[in-house]
Amino acid sequence: MRVSTMNQTMLKEIESIIRDVLDDATIQLREESSPMEFEAWDSIAHVHILVGIENRFGIKFELRETQQWVDMRSILESVKGKLEAA
């Protein structure tokens, strides 16, 4: 499946946030990447990643919205939805 330029750009920005939070510069995300792939992605890291995404994109999520984040594609869709609604 071809990834749109917008998704690629957002994915790289989210990748940077996740690398910082998980303290792992080797992380390379794909749309299919899942939080379950990363041992360090626990509930505390999830909140830090959430806050990083909110700050970077100037959006806010309800915690319940992030419970639907099963892979990077779902995170991208959530971010795009918030940006489009703004």
C-alpha contacts under 8 A as a table, 3 or more apart, distances in Angstrom:
res1	aa1	res2	aa2	distance
3	V	7	N	6.25
3	V	8	Q	6.42
4	S	7	N	5.11
4	S	8	Q	6.18
5	T	8	Q	4.98
5	T	9	T	6.14
6	M	9	T	5.21
6	M	10	M	6.15
7	N	10	M	5.10
7	N	11	L	5.79
7	N	76	L	6.85
8	Q	11	L	5.03
8	Q	12	K	6.19
9	T	12	K	5.25
9	T	13	E	6.38
10	M	13	E	5.05
10	M	14	I	6.10
10	M	76	L	7.13
11	L	14	I	5.07
11	L	15	E	5.87
11	L	29	L	7.21
11	L	30	R	7.67
11	L	31	E	7.66
11	L	72	M	7.64
11	L	76	L	7.15
12	K	15	E	4.86
12	K	16	S	6.22
12	K	29	L	7.79
13	E	16	S	5.16
13	E	17	I	6.54
14	I	17	I	5.04
14	I	18	I	6.17
14	I	53	I	6.70
15	E	18	I	5.08
15	E	19	R	6.00
15	E	27	I	7.27
15	E	28	Q	6.92
15	E	29	L	6.15
16	S	19	R	5.09
16	S	20	D	6.26
17	I	20	D	5.19
17	I	21	V	6.19
17	I	49	I	6.50
17	I	52	G	6.15
17	I	53	I	7.15
18	I	21	V	5.08
18	I	22	L	5.83
18	I	23	D	7.92
18	I	49	I	6.14
19	R	22	L	5.32
19	R	23	D	5.47
19	R	24	D	4.95
19	R	25	A	5.33
19	R	26	T	7.53
19	R	27	I	6.15
20	D	23	D	4.95
20	D	24	D	6.79
20	D	25	A	7.42
21	V	45	A	6.48
21	V	48	H	6.62
21	V	49	I	6.47
22	L	40	A	6.07
22	L	41	W	6.88
22	L	45	A	7.03
24	D	27	I	6.06
29	L	32	E	7.93
29	L	33	S	5.83
29	L	72	M	7.63
30	R	33	S	5.17
30	R	72	M	6.91
31	E	71	D	6.76
31	E	72	M	4.71
31	E	73	R	4.72
32	E	71	D	5.74
32	E	72	M	6.01
32	E	73	R	6.45
33	S	37	E	7.13
33	S	71	D	5.38
33	S	72	M	5.61
34	S	37	E	5.53
34	S	38	F	7.77
34	S	70	V	5.94
34	S	71	D	4.18
34	S	72	M	6.33
35	P	38	F	5.71
35	P	41	W	6.16
35	P	70	V	6.89
35	P	71	D	6.50
36	M	39	E	6.99
36	M	41	W	7.29
38	F	41	W	5.37
39	E	42	D	7.27
40	A	45	A	7.23
41	W	44	I	7.74
41	W	45	A	5.28
41	W	46	H	6.24
42	D	45	A	5.21
42	D	46	H	6.04
43	S	46	H	4.93
43	S	47	V	6.44
44	I	47	V	5.27
44	I	48	H	6.44
45	A	48	H	5.00
45	A	49	I	6.02
46	H	49	I	5.09
46	H	50	L	6.04
47	V	50	L	4.95
47	V	51	V	6.16
48	H	51	V	5.13
48	H	52	G	6.08
49	I	52	G	4.98
49	I	53	I	6.13
50	L	53	I	5.20
50	L	54	E	6.14
50	L	61	F	7.93
50	L	66	T	7.84
51	V	54	E	5.00
51	V	55	N	6.04
52	G	55	N	5.19
52	G	56	R	6.04
53	I	56	R	5.16
53	I	57	F	6.08
53	I	59	I	7.88
54	E	57	F	5.48
54	E	58	G	5.46
54	E	59	I	4.80
54	E	60	K	5.42
54	E	61	F	7.32
55	N	58	G	5.16
55	N	59	I	6.90
57	F	79	V	7.88
57	F	83	L	7.83
59	I	79	V	7.90
59	I	82	K	6.58
59	I	83	L	7.17
60	K	82	K	7.91
61	F	65	E	6.33
61	F	66	T	7.15
62	E	65	E	5.35
62	E	66	T	7.08
63	L	66	T	5.36
63	L	67	Q	6.84
64	R	67	Q	5.27
64	R	68	Q	7.60
65	E	68	Q	5.98
65	E	69	W	7.83
66	T	69	W	5.28
66	T	75	I	7.82
67	Q	70	V	7.75
68	Q	74	S	7.12
69	W	72	M	7.29
69	W	74	S	5.32
69	W	75	I	5.53
70	V	74	S	6.35
70	V	75	I	7.83
71	D	74	S	5.50
71	D	75	I	6.61
72	M	75	I	4.94
72	M	76	L	6.05
73	R	76	L	5.07
73	R	77	E	6.13
74	S	77	E	5.05
74	S	78	S	6.16
75	I	78	S	5.09
75	I	79	V	6.21
76	L	79	V	5.14
76	L	80	K	6.05
77	E	80	K	5.10
77	E	81	G	5.97
78	S	81	G	5.10
78	S	82	K	6.29
79	V	82	K	5.20
79	V	83	L	6.19
80	K	83	L	5.04
80	K	84	E	6.01
81	G	84	E	5.19
81	G	85	A	6.14
82	K	85	A	5.12
82	K	86	A	6.27
83	L	86	A	5.25
